[in-house]
């Protein structure tokens, strides 16, 4: 019971001591300073008992003082990075080599402390500076060892075998305990971050689910008034023969805008399904060319509004593919809608080919093309397209339709690619796996 109480007291004191250190690297600074202080104090005691030279005792005093000063400086200023750099440069690259030559060299515990120094540098220094300092330590420590081997007279030996054993035990124990403490701290930080990341992922999933549910509700609520408006506009269109020309034009514009809003509502519904993984495909073996021809017949009047010509390449293939024909038609309508929006008095052509195990559909226009800064982020969420977010209606027009199209193609194990250059039109390429023929 007493041992457990003592252990808890030690852990609580240790946590209290490290509590002000803001992060992992800052706590490493404290551990390194404590290790240096303990090494220095033990060195003072051992050298005093063994009647060691004044240089060794003076070095230990300097290191103990510097260790305490580093802890005080870091806690006072919060600049733990600078404290670590001073520790590496002054202690590891300055005092350690001097202690090596005045305290037994290879026949002492200093090589163990050098290993600790390199481990601390690798874990605590960030960026390119770590490689510079770590490489410098490796060169300096290697030079110390080679100098001891080549010119042993440069090294002041320890007083005797017993002092050698004690020095090695102390240095190995301190270096091992310090490295163990650093690795333990690293693992604790990793576990804590993993827990925080898991909790944040759960939170984000809940937010994403709420967003999908919200979009579904908005799409449902908007669809009802749009349907009512569409009915009344159709009735007004049928009786437009007796209406003034301006009224006929107004009704036509209202019907076109109603159709556009209806498509946007449908896209919102699809986005909500994508977010909640509820997009279900009704896969059937279909003639891809037949699907395309049906879409082109329906979309021909809309393309002609901007003076464009809609072409289907002659002599195209008739590949059989396993697809949801409604969803494939939706992708084609999205591509044709984008092409029509940015092409005036031009040509929009569609072609179907077979390439090996794949059927390929291309939709090409002679329009204004897509700017490079938009093209790079076509299939990303709209808010991520630029530091300024959604900057224009063009972003919105290319956004939802292409995002939904990509998910539809992914669900078909197919691909969608967009090629474009400003002023040189756009080519959209779809690929589908061919169905196995009976």
C-alpha positions in Angstrom: 0.0 0.0 0.0 2.8 2.3 0.9 4.6 1.6 -2.3 1.5 2.3 -4.4 1.0 5.6 -2.5 4.6 6.6 -3.0 4.3 5.7 -6.7 1.2 7.9 -7.1 2.9 10.7 -5.3 5.9 10.5 -7.6 3.7 10.4 -10.7 1.6 13.4 -9.5 4.8 15.4 -8.7 6.2 14.5 -12.1 3.0 15.6 -13.9 2.9 18.8 -11.9 6.5 19.5 -12.8 5.8 19.0 -16.5 2.4 20.5 -16.4 3.4 24.0 -17.6 5.2 22.6 -20.7 2.7 23.2 -23.5 3.5 20.3 -25.8 5.6 17.2 -26.5 8.7 19.0 -27.6 8.6 21.4 -24.6 8.4 18.5 -22.2 11.4 16.9 -23.9 13.3 20.1 -23.1 12.5 19.6 -19.4 13.5 16.0 -19.5 16.8 16.8 -21.2 17.5 19.6 -18.7 16.7 17.3 -15.7 19.0 14.6 -17.2 21.8 17.1 -17.5 21.3 18.3 -14.0 21.3 14.7 -12.5 24.4 13.8 -14.6 26.1 16.9 -13.4 25.2 16.4 -9.7 26.3 12.8 -9.8 29.5 13.9 -11.5 30.3 16.4 -8.8 29.8 13.8 -6.1 31.7 11.0 -7.8 34.6 13.3 -8.7 34.8 14.7 -5.2 34.8 11.3 -3.6 37.5 10.0 -6.0 39.5 13.2 -5.7 38.9 14.0 -9.4 40.5 16.9 -11.1 39.1 20.4 -10.7 38.4 20.6 -14.4 35.9 17.7 -14.2 34.2 19.2 -11.1 34.0 22.6 -12.7 32.5 21.1 -15.9 29.8 19.3 -13.8 29.0 22.5 -11.9 28.7 24.5 -15.2 26.4 21.8 -16.7 24.2 21.7 -13.5 23.9 25.5 -13.5 23.2 25.6 -17.2 20.5 22.9 -16.8 18.7 24.8 -14.1 19.1 28.0 -16.2 17.5 26.4 -19.2 14.5 25.2 -17.2 14.1 28.7 -15.7 14.6 30.4 -19.1 12.0 28.2 -20.9 9.4 28.5 -18.2 9.9 32.2 -17.9 9.8 33.1 -21.6 7.9 30.1 -23.1 10.7 29.8 -25.7 11.3 26.1 -25.5 12.7 26.0 -29.0 15.5 28.3 -28.2 16.2 26.4 -25.0 16.6 23.2 -26.9 18.9 24.7 -29.4 21.1 26.1 -26.6 21.2 22.7 -24.9 22.3 20.9 -28.1 24.9 23.5 -29.1 26.4 24.3 -25.7 26.0 21.0 -23.8 26.0 18.3 -26.5 28.5 19.8 -28.9 30.6 21.7 -26.3 30.6 20.3 -22.8 30.1 16.6 -23.8 33.2 16.3 -26.0 35.3 18.1 -23.3 34.0 15.7 -20.7 34.8 12.8 -23.0 38.5 13.7 -23.1 38.8 14.7 -19.5 36.7 11.8 -18.1 38.0 8.5 -19.5 37.0 8.7 -23.2 36.0 5.3 -24.6 36.6 3.7 -21.2 33.8 5.7 -19.5 30.1 6.1 -19.7 30.3 9.2 -22.0 29.5 7.2 -25.2 26.1 6.3 -23.6 25.4 10.0 -23.0 26.4 10.8 -26.6 23.8 8.3 -27.7 21.2 10.0 -25.5 22.3 13.4 -27.0 21.7 12.2 -30.6 18.3 10.7 -29.6 17.2 13.9 -27.9 18.3 16.0 -31.0 16.4 13.7 -33.4 13.2 13.8 -31.3 13.1 17.5 -30.2 14.6 19.6 -33.0 12.2 20.4 -35.9 12.8 20.9 -39.6 16.1 21.1 -41.5 17.9 22.2 -38.3 17.5 18.6 -36.9 19.5 17.1 -39.8 22.2 19.8 -39.5 22.7 19.4 -35.7 22.3 15.6 -35.8 24.9 15.4 -38.6 27.2 17.7 -36.6 26.9 15.6 -33.5 27.6 12.4 -35.5 30.8 14.0 -36.9 32.0 15.4 -33.6 31.3 12.2 -31.6 32.9 10.0 -34.2 36.0 12.3 -34.2 36.2 12.1 -30.4 36.2 8.2 -30.6 38.7 8.1 -33.4 41.0 10.6 -31.6 40.9 8.5 -28.4 41.7 5.3 -30.4 44.5 7.0 -32.4 46.0 9.3 -29.7 45.0 7.8 -26.3 47.4 10.2 -24.6 44.8 13.0 -25.3 42.3 11.4 -22.9 42.5 11.7 -19.1 41.8 8.2 -17.8 39.6 7.4 -14.8 41.3 6.7 -11.5 40.8 2.9 -11.6 38.6 0.0 -12.6 36.0 0.6 -9.9 35.6 4.2 -11.0 35.3 3.0 -14.6 32.5 0.6 -13.7 30.6 3.1 -11.6 30.8 5.8 -14.3 29.6 3.4 -17.0 26.7 2.2 -14.8 25.6 5.7 -14.0 25.8 7.0 -17.5 24.1 4.0 -19.1 21.3 4.1 -16.5 20.7 7.8 -16.9 20.8 7.7 -20.7 18.4 4.7 -20.8 16.0 6.2 -18.3 16.0 9.6 -20.2 15.4 7.9 -23.5 12.7 5.7 -22.0 11.0 8.8 -20.5 11.0 10.5 -23.9 9.6 7.5 -25.8 7.0 7.0 -23.1 6.0 10.6 -23.4 5.9 10.3 -27.2 3.6 7.2 -26.9 1.3 9.1 -24.5 1.0 12.0 -26.9 0.3 9.6 -29.8 -2.5 7.9 -27.8 -4.0 11.2 -26.7 -3.9 12.5 -30.3 -5.4 9.2 -31.6 -8.3 9.5 -29.1 -8.9 13.2 -30.0 -8.8 12.3 -33.7 -11.3 9.5 -33.2 -13.6 11.7 -31.3 -13.3 14.5 -33.9 -14.1 11.9 -36.7 -17.2 10.9 -34.9 -18.2 14.5 -34.5 -17.6 15.2 -38.2 -19.6 12.1 -39.2 -22.5 13.4 -37.2 -22.2 16.9 -38.7 -22.0 15.3 -42.2 -25.1 13.2 -41.5 -27.0 16.3 -40.2 -26.0 18.2 -43.4 -27.2 15.4 -45.6 -30.5 15.2 -43.8 -30.9 19.0 -44.0 -30.2 19.0 -47.7 -32.8 16.2 -48.2 -35.4 18.2 -46.3 -34.6 21.4 -48.2 -34.8 19.5 -51.5 -38.2 18.0 -50.6 -39.7 21.2 -49.4 -38.5 23.1 -52.5 -39.8 20.5 -54.9 -43.4 20.9 -53.9 -43.8 24.6 -54.8 -41.7 24.1 -57.9 -44.1 21.4 -59.1 -47.1 23.6 -58.5 -45.4 26.5 -60.4 -44.6 24.1 -63.3 -48.3 23.0 -63.5 -49.5 26.6 -63.7 -46.8 27.6 -66.2 -47.8 24.7 -68.4 -51.4 25.8 -68.3 -50.4 29.4 -69.1 -48.3 28.1 -72.0 -51.2 26.2 -73.5 -53.3 29.4 -73.5 -50.5 31.7 -74.7 -51.8 31.9 -78.3 -54.0 34.8 -77.3 -51.5 36.4 -75.1 -49.2 39.3 -76.1 -45.7 38.5 -77.4 -44.1 39.9 -74.2 -46.3 37.6 -72.1 -45.3 34.6 -74.2 -41.7 35.4 -73.7 -42.1 35.9 -70.0 -43.8 32.5 -69.6 -41.0 30.8 -71.6 -38.4 32.4 -69.4 -40.2 31.4 -66.2 -40.5 27.8 -67.5 -36.8 27.7 -68.3 -35.9 29.0 -64.8 -38.3 26.6 -63.2 -36.6 23.7 -65.1 -33.2 25.0 -63.9 -34.4 25.2 -60.3 -35.9 21.8 -60.5 -32.5 20.4 -61.7 -30.7 22.2 -58.8 -33.2 20.7 -56.3 -32.5 17.3 -57.8 -28.8 17.9 -57.4 -29.3 18.8 -53.8 -31.2 15.6 -53.2 -28.3 13.6 -54.9 -25.7 15.4 -52.8 -27.6 14.4 -49.6 -27.8 10.8 -50.9 -24.0 10.8 -51.6 -23.3 12.1 -48.1 -25.3 9.4 -46.5 -24.3 6.6 -48.9 -27.9 6.1 -50.0 -27.4 6.4 -53.8 -28.8 3.1 -55.1 -28.3 2.0 -58.7 -30.7 -0.1 -60.7 -28.1 -1.9 -62.9 -29.2 -3.4 -66.2 -27.4 -4.4 -69.4 -28.1 -1.5 -71.7 -27.0 -0.2 -75.2 -25.0 2.8 -74.3 -25.6 4.4 -77.7 -29.4 4.1 -77.2 -29.1 5.9 -73.9 -27.1 8.7 -75.5 -29.5 9.1 -78.5 -32.5 9.4 -76.1 -30.7 12.1 -74.1 -29.7 14.0 -77.3 -33.2 14.0 -78.7 -34.5 15.4 -75.4 -31.7 18.0 -75.0 -31.6 19.2 -78.6 -34.0 22.2 -78.1 -32.0 23.4 -75.1 -28.7 23.3 -77.0 -30.2 25.2 -79.9 -31.1 28.1 -77.7 -27.6 29.4 -77.8 -27.3 28.8 -81.5 -25.3 25.6 -81.0 -25.3 22.5 -83.2 -25.5 19.2 -81.4 -23.8 16.3 -83.2 -23.6 12.5 -82.7 -20.5 11.1 -84.4 -21.6 8.8 -87.2 -20.6 5.2 -87.3 -20.2 5.0 -83.5 -20.1 1.8 -81.6 -23.1 0.2 -79.8 -21.4 -1.2 -76.7 -23.4 -3.1 -74.1 -22.7 -1.9 -70.5 -24.1 -2.8 -67.1 -25.4 0.6 -65.9 -28.3 2.5 -64.4 -29.6 4.2 -67.5 -31.3 7.0 -65.5 -28.0 7.8 -63.8 -26.0 7.7 -67.0 -28.5 10.0 -68.6 -28.1 12.3 -65.6 -24.3 12.5 -66.1 -24.7 13.2 -69.9 -27.3 16.0 -69.1 -24.8 17.5 -66.7 -22.1 17.5 -69.3 -24.3 18.9 -72.0 -25.7 21.5 -69.7 -22.2 22.8 -68.9 -21.2 22.7 -72.6 -24.3 24.6 -73.6 -23.8 27.2 -70.8 -20.3 28.2 -72.1 -20.7 27.7 -75.8 -22.5 30.1 -78.1 -22.9 29.6 -81.9 -20.6 26.6 -81.7 -20.7 22.8 -81.9 -21.2 20.3 -79.2 -20.4 16.8 -80.4 -20.8 13.4 -78.7 -19.0 10.2 -79.7 -19.0 6.6 -78.5 -16.2 4.1 -79.0 -14.9 0.8 -77.7 -11.4 0.5 -76.4 -10.5 -3.0 -75.2 -12.7 -3.9 -72.2 -14.1 -0.4 -72.0 -16.7 1.8 -73.7 -15.8 5.5 -74.0 -18.1 8.4 -74.4 -16.7 11.9 -75.2 -18.6 15.2 -75.0 -16.7 18.0 -76.8 -17.6 21.6 -77.2 -16.0 24.7 -78.9 -16.8 27.0 -76.0 -14.7 29.3 -73.8 -13.0 26.4 -71.9 -12.3 26.2 -68.2 -9.7 28.5 -66.5 -6.7 26.6 -65.0 -7.4 27.7 -61.5 -10.9 26.2 -61.7 -9.9 23.1 -63.6 -7.5 22.0 -60.9 -10.3 21.7 -58.4 -13.3 20.6 -60.5 -14.2 17.5 -58.5 -13.5 19.0 -55.1 -16.1 20.4 -52.8 -17.0 23.9 -53.9 -15.8 25.6 -50.7 -12.4 24.2 -51.3 -11.9 25.5 -54.8 -9.9 28.6 -53.9 -8.9 30.5 -50.8 -11.9 32.8 -51.5 -14.3 29.8 -51.7 -17.2 30.1 -54.2 -16.3 33.1 -56.3 -18.7 33.0 -59.2 -21.8 31.3 -60.6 -19.4 29.4 -62.9 -18.0 27.7 -59.9 -21.5 26.7 -58.8 -22.5 25.6 -62.3 -19.5 23.3 -62.7 -19.6 22.3 -59.0 -22.6 20.2 -58.0 -23.2 18.6 -61.4 -19.6 17.3 -61.8 -19.3 16.2 -58.2 -22.5 14.2 -58.6 -21.3 12.9 -61.9 -18.1 11.7 -60.5 -19.9 9.8 -57.7 -22.2 8.2 -60.3 -19.3 7.1 -62.4 -17.4 5.8 -59.3 -20.5 3.8 -58.4 -20.4 2.3 -61.9 -16.7 1.5 -61.5 -16.1 4.0 -64.3 -14.2 7.2 -64.7 -14.8 10.8 -65.7 -12.0 13.1 -67.0 -12.1 16.7 -68.1 -9.6 18.2 -70.5 -9.7 21.9 -71.3 -7.7 25.0 -72.0 -9.0 28.6 -71.8 -10.6 29.5 -75.1 -10.1 26.0 -76.6 -13.3 24.3 -75.5 -13.8 21.3 -73.2 -13.6 17.6 -73.7 -15.3 15.4 -71.1 -14.5 11.7 -71.3 -16.5 8.9 -69.6 -15.4 5.2 -69.4 -17.6 2.2 -68.6 -16.7 -1.5 -68.3 -18.3 -3.5 -71.1 -20.9 -6.0 -70.0 -20.1 -9.7 -70.6 -21.9 -10.8 -73.7 -24.1 -13.9 -73.4 
